[in-house]
Amino acid sequence: MRLRAGLALAATALALGGCGLGAGDKPAGTTLTVTRDFGAQQLRRAAAPKVAGSETVMRLLGRNAKITTRYGGGFVQSIDGLAGGERDGQPVDWFFYVNGVESRAGAAAVKLKPGDRVWWDNHDWSATQTIPAVVGSFPEPFVHGLGGKRLPVRVECQDPRGPACTVVSKRLAALGVPVARGGIRGARVEKTLRLVVAPLGVLGDDPSLSVLSGGPQASGVYARAGRDGHSFTTLDPAGRPVARHGAGDGLIAAVRPGEADEPVWVVTGADTAGVARAAQAFAEPSLRNRFAVVVTPAGVRGLPEAAR
């Protein structure tokens, strides 16, 4: 049975949650989004939510929605009447992300920084208990970084001068994000946000991205890269195969190699054409409120896919 991070973490969250309740500068530019079913339905969005000095994620939510909590106030049980527990025979719960990264601490322990995008989602966790990184808070974490610290961004491409690499780099530059562009390093770079633009067949040699072949339990992404390096399969919330994708189809996702590591984003596809199609979808309208996306000639769809 899942207890998020367990009672020990709850106790830690409560111990920390009492800190920072006094006066302080308000975290300007904060946004709050509440969704269900992996972002499929938006329940609440506040571009300018009510905030106070030294705000925490829990206090922000409590100021702007009706909530109930558990474990002595350390974790959210319900938001505006929608609770965790079980739905359609599957376990569901509330999870939150700050700038696209899932927190391992309780909401009462996480202090907000200027520009933070806070996203709560109620979803089925039967396929995986944790989804470490998502793309739906774009342009974060590229603009404001993580924990109030803006990080260097490196766009790594199979072809650094190719059109897909150029599109992605220009989209970030238009947001005021300084970008270093180069080839794929295949290794974690300390305190750097990596964004890798390349076909799936190239990503398997990267230790951080080889997890894409393992499905949501390994990567947190509801897609599984094929062993042939030229295909991938999208999955439903239970982790079951829905559709196989080949030539011309793309994928945008984020993974987090370890709890202390920065997320690594991928703009990828079954082939070069799929990468190019994914690069064109690398924009806020396509990514908003989505954990990851599959990009086909028919358009952009969020992952996981609806069960068939």
For each residue, the residues with C-beta under 8 A, 3 or more apart:
1:
2: 91 93 125 129
3: 6 7 10
4: 9 10 75 93
5: 8 9 10 104 105 106
6: 3 9 10
7: 3 10 11 71
8: 5 11 12
9: 4 5 6 12 13 104 105 106
10: 3 4 5 6 7 13 14 71 72 74 75 106
11: 7 8 14 15 74
12: 8 9 15 16 105 106 109
13: 9 10 16 17 71 74 75 105 106 107 108 109
14: 10 11 17 18 71 72 73 74 106 108
15: 11 12 18
16: 12 13 19 105 106 108 109
17: 13 14 56 58 73 74 106 108 109
18: 14 15 21
19: 16 111
20: 24 54 56 111
21: 18 54 59
22: 53 54
23: 53 54
24: 20 53 54
25: 28 53 54
26: 51 52 53 55
27: 30 51 55 112 113 114 115 116
28: 25 114 115
29: 114 115 116 144
30: 27 49 51 55 60 112 114 115 116 117 118
31: 45 46 47 48 49 116 117 118
32: 44 45 46 49 60 61 64 118 119 120
33: 42 44 45 46 117 118 119 120 289
34: 42 43 44 45 65 79 80 119 120 121
35: 38 39 40 41 42 43 119 120 121 122 289
36: 40 41 43 82 121 122 123
37: 40 41 121 122 123 124 237
38: 35 121 123 222 237 290 291 302 303 304
39: 35 42 121 136 289 290 291 302
40: 35 36 37 302
41: 35 36 37
42: 33 34 35 39 45 289
43: 34 35 36 79 80 82
44: 32 33 34 64 65 79 80
45: 31 32 33 34 42
46: 31 32 33 49 64
47: 31
48: 31
49: 30 31 32 46 60 63 64
50: 63 64
51: 26 27 30 55 60 63 112
52: 26 55 59 63
53: 22 23 24 25 26
54: 20 21 22 23 24 25 111
55: 26 27 30 51 52 59 60 111 112
56: 17 20 59 60 107 108 109 110 111 112
57: 60 61 96 98 103 107 108 110 112 118
58: 17 61 62 69 73 76 106 107 108 110
59: 21 52 55 56 62 63 108
60: 30 32 49 51 55 56 57 63 64 112 118
61: 32 57 58 64 65 67 76 79 107 118 120
62: 58 59 65 67
63: 49 50 51 52 59 60
64: 32 44 46 49 50 60 61
65: 34 44 61 62 79 80
66: 79 80 81
67: 61 62 76 77 78 79 80
68: 76 77 78 83
69: 58 72 73 74 75 76 77
70: 74 75 76 77
71: 7 10 13 14 74 75 106
72: 10 14 69
73: 14 17 58 69 108
74: 10 11 13 14 17 69 70 71 106 107 108 109
75: 4 10 13 69 70 71 94 106 107
76: 58 61 67 68 69 70 79 84 94 96 107 120
77: 67 68 69 70 83 84 94
78: 67 68 81 82 83 84 94
79: 34 43 44 61 65 66 67 76 82 94 120 122
80: 34 43 44 65 66 67
81: 66 78
82: 36 43 78 79 122
83: 68 77 78
84: 76 77 78 92 93 94 122
85: 91 92 93
86: 89 90 91 92
87: 90 92 124
88:
89: 86
90: 86 87 124 126 237 238
91: 2 85 86 124 125 126
92: 84 85 86 87 122 123 124 125
93: 2 4 84 85 122 123 125
94: 75 76 77 78 79 84 120 121 122
95: 102 120 121 122 123 125 131
96: 57 76 102 103 107 118 119 120 121
97: 100 101 102 103 118 119 121 134 136 137
98: 57 101 103 110 112 116 117 118 119 146
99: 116 117 137 140 141 144 145 146
100: 97 117 119 133 134 135 136 137 138 140 141 254 263
101: 97 98 132 133 141 146 256 263
102: 95 96 97 130 131 132 133 134 256
103: 57 96 97 98 106 107 110
104: 5 9 259
105: 5 9 12 13 16 109 110
106: 5 9 10 12 13 14 16 17 58 71 74 75 103 109 110
107: 13 56 57 58 61 74 75 76 96 103 110
108: 13 14 16 17 56 57 58 59 73 74
109: 12 13 16 17 56 74 105 106
110: 56 57 58 98 103 105 106 107
111: 19 20 54 55 56
112: 27 30 51 55 56 57 60 98 116 118
113: 27 116 144 147 148
114: 27 28 29 30 144 148
115: 27 28 29 30 140 143 144
116: 27 29 30 31 98 99 112 113 140 144
117: 30 31 33 98 99 100 137 140
118: 30 31 32 33 57 60 61 96 97 98 112
119: 32 33 34 35 96 97 98 100 134 136 137 289
120: 32 33 34 35 61 76 79 94 95 96
121: 34 35 36 37 38 39 94 95 96 97
122: 35 36 37 79 82 84 92 93 94 95
123: 36 37 38 92 93 95 237
124: 37 87 90 91 92 127 237 238
125: 2 91 92 93 95 128 129
126: 90 91 237 238 239
127: 124 215 216 217 222 235 237 238 239 304
128: 125 131 216 217 220 239
129: 2 125
130: 102 220
131: 95 102 128 134 216 220 221 291
132: 101 102 220 255 256 259 263
133: 100 101 102 220 254 255 256 263 264 265
134: 97 100 102 119 131 137 220 254 290 291 292
135: 100 138 252 253 254 265 287 290 291 292 293
136: 39 97 100 119 287 288 289 290 291
137: 97 99 100 117 119 134 140 141
138: 100 135 142 283 284 287 288
139: 142 143 172 175 177 284
140: 99 100 115 116 117 137 143 144
141: 99 100 101 137 144 145 146 151 193 262 263
142: 138 139 145 153 172 175 177 193 195
143: 115 139 140 150 175 176 177
144: 29 99 113 114 115 116 140 141 148 150
145: 99 141 142 148 149 150 151 193
146: 98 99 101 141 149 151 262
147: 113
148: 113 114 144 145
149: 145 146
150: 143 144 145
151: 141 145 146 191 192 193 262
152: 178 180 191 192 193
153: 142 172 177 178 179 180 192 193 195
154: 179 180 181 182 185 189 192 193 194 195
155: 165 168 169 172 179 180 181 182 195 197
156: 182 183 184 185 194 195 196 197 198
157: 160 162 164 165 168 181 182 183 184 196 197 198
158: 162 183 184 197 198 199 202 275
159: 162 164 165
160: 157 165 181 182 183
161: 165 166
162: 157 158 159 165 166
163: 166 167 276 279
164: 157 159 167 168 197 267 272 275 276 278 279
165: 155 157 159 160 161 162 168 169 181 197 279
166: 161 162 163 169 170
167: 163 164 170 171 279 280 282
168: 155 157 164 165 171 172 195 197 267 279 282
169: 155 165 166 172 173 179 181
170: 166 167 173 174
171: 167 168 174 175 282 283
172: 139 142 153 155 168 169 175 177 179 195
173: 169 170 176 177 178 179
174: 170 171
175: 139 142 143 171 172
176: 143 173
177: 139 142 143 153 172 173
178: 152 153 173
179: 153 154 155 169 172 173
180: 152 153 154 155
181: 154 155 157 160 165 169
182: 154 155 156 157 160 185
183: 156 157 158 160
184: 156 157 158 196 198 202 206
185: 154 156 182 189 194
186: 205 206 207
187: 206 207
188: 194 207 208 257 261 264
189: 154 185 192 194
190:
191: 151 152 262
192: 151 152 153 154 189 262
193: 141 142 145 151 152 153 154 262 263 264 265
194: 154 156 185 188 189 208 262 264 265
195: 142 153 154 155 156 168 172 264 265 266 267
196: 156 157 184 203 206 209 264 265 266 267 268
197: 155 156 157 158 164 165 168 266 267 268 275 279
198: 156 157 158 184 202 203 266 268 275
199: 158 202 203 229 230 268 269 270 271 272 274 275
200: 203 204 212 225 226 229 230 231 232 251 268 269 270
201: 204 229 230
202: 158 184 198 199 205
203: 196 198 199 200 206 209 210 212 225 266 268
204: 200 201 209 210 213 225 229
205: 186 202 210
206: 184 186 187 196 203 209 210
207: 186 187 188 210 257
208: 188 194 211 255 257 261 264
209: 196 203 204 206 212 255 264 266
210: 203 204 205 206 207 213
211: 208 214 218 219 255 257
212: 200 203 209 218 219 221 223 224 225 232 253 255 266
213: 204 210 218 224 225 226 227
214: 211 217 218 219 224
215: 127 218 219 221 222 223 224 235 239
216: 127 128 131 219 220 221 222 235 239 304
217: 127 128 214 239
218: 211 212 213 214 215
219: 211 212 214 215 216 253 255
220: 128 130 131 132 133 134 216 255 256
221: 131 212 215 216 253 254 255 291 292 303
222: 38 127 215 216 234 235 236 237 239 291 292 303 304 305
223: 212 215 232 233 234 235 251 253 292 294 303
224: 212 213 214 215 232 233 235 241
225: 200 203 204 212 213 229 231 232
226: 200 213 229 230 231 232 233 244
227: 213
228: 231
229: 199 200 201 204 225 226
230: 199 200 201 226 246 247 270 271
231: 200 225 226 228 244 245 246 270
232: 200 212 223 224 225 226 244 245 249 251 270
233: 223 224 226 241 242 243 244 245
234: 222 223 241 242 243 245 294 303 304 305
235: 127 215 216 222 223 224 238 239 240 241 242 303 304 305
236: 222 239 240 241 242 304 305 306 307 308
237: 37 38 90 123 124 126 127 222 304 307
238: 90 124 126 127 235 307
239: 126 127 128 215 216 217 222 235 236
240: 235 236 307
241: 224 233 234 235 236 244
242: 233 234 235 236 304 305 306 307 308
243: 233 234 305
244: 226 231 232 233 241
245: 231 232 233 234 249 251 270 274 294 296
246: 230 231 249 270 271
247: 230 270 271 273 274
248: 269 270 271 273 274 277 296 297
249: 232 245 246 269 270 274 277 294 295 296
250: 267 268 269 270 274 275 276 277 278 279 281 294 295 296
251: 200 223 232 245 266 268 269 274 278 292 293 294 295
252: 135 265 266 267 268 278 281 282 286 287 292 293 295
253: 135 212 219 221 223 265 266 268 292 293 303
254: 100 133 134 135 221 263 264 265 266 292
255: 132 133 208 209 211 212 219 220 221 263 264 266
256: 101 102 132 133 220 259 261 262 263 264
257: 188 207 208 211 261 264
258: 261
259: 104 132 256
260:
261: 188 208 256 257 258 264
262: 141 146 151 191 192 193 194 256
263: 100 101 132 133 141 193 254 255 256
264: 133 188 193 194 195 196 208 209 254 255 256 257 261
265: 133 135 193 194 195 196 252 253 254
266: 195 196 197 198 203 209 212 251 252 253 254 255
267: 164 168 195 196 197 250 252 275 278 279 282
268: 196 197 198 199 200 203 250 251 252 253 274 275 278
269: 199 200 248 249 250 251 272 273 274 275 276 277 278 295
270: 199 200 230 231 232 245 246 247 248 249 250 274
271: 199 230 246 247 248 274 275
272: 164 199 269 275 276
273: 247 248 269 276 277
274: 199 245 247 248 249 250 251 268 269 270 271 277 278 295
275: 158 164 197 198 199 250 267 268 269 271 272 278 279
276: 163 164 250 269 272 273 279 280
277: 248 249 250 269 273 274 280 281 295 296 297
278: 164 250 251 252 267 268 269 274 275 281 282 295
279: 163 164 165 167 168 197 250 267 275 276 282
280: 167 276 277 295
281: 250 252 277 278 286 287 293 295 300
282: 167 168 171 252 267 278 279 286 287
283: 138 171 286 287
284: 138 139 287 288
285: 288
286: 252 281 282 283 290 293 295 300
287: 135 136 138 252 281 282 283 284 290 293
288: 136 138 284 285
289: 33 35 39 42 119 136 302
290: 38 39 134 135 136 286 287 293 302 303
291: 38 39 131 134 135 136 221 222 302 303 304
292: 134 135 221 222 223 251 252 253 254 302 303
293: 135 251 252 253 281 286 287 290 300 301 302 303
294: 223 234 245 249 250 251 300 301 303 305
295: 249 250 251 252 269 274 277 278 280 281 286 299 300
296: 245 248 249 250 277 299 301
297: 248 277
298:
299: 295 296
300: 281 286 293 294 295
301: 293 294 296 305
302: 38 39 40 289 290 291 292 293
303: 38 221 222 223 234 235 253 290 291 292 293 294
304: 38 127 216 222 234 235 236 237 242 291
305: 222 234 235 236 242 243 294 301 308
306: 236 242
307: 236 237 238 240 242
308: 236 242 305
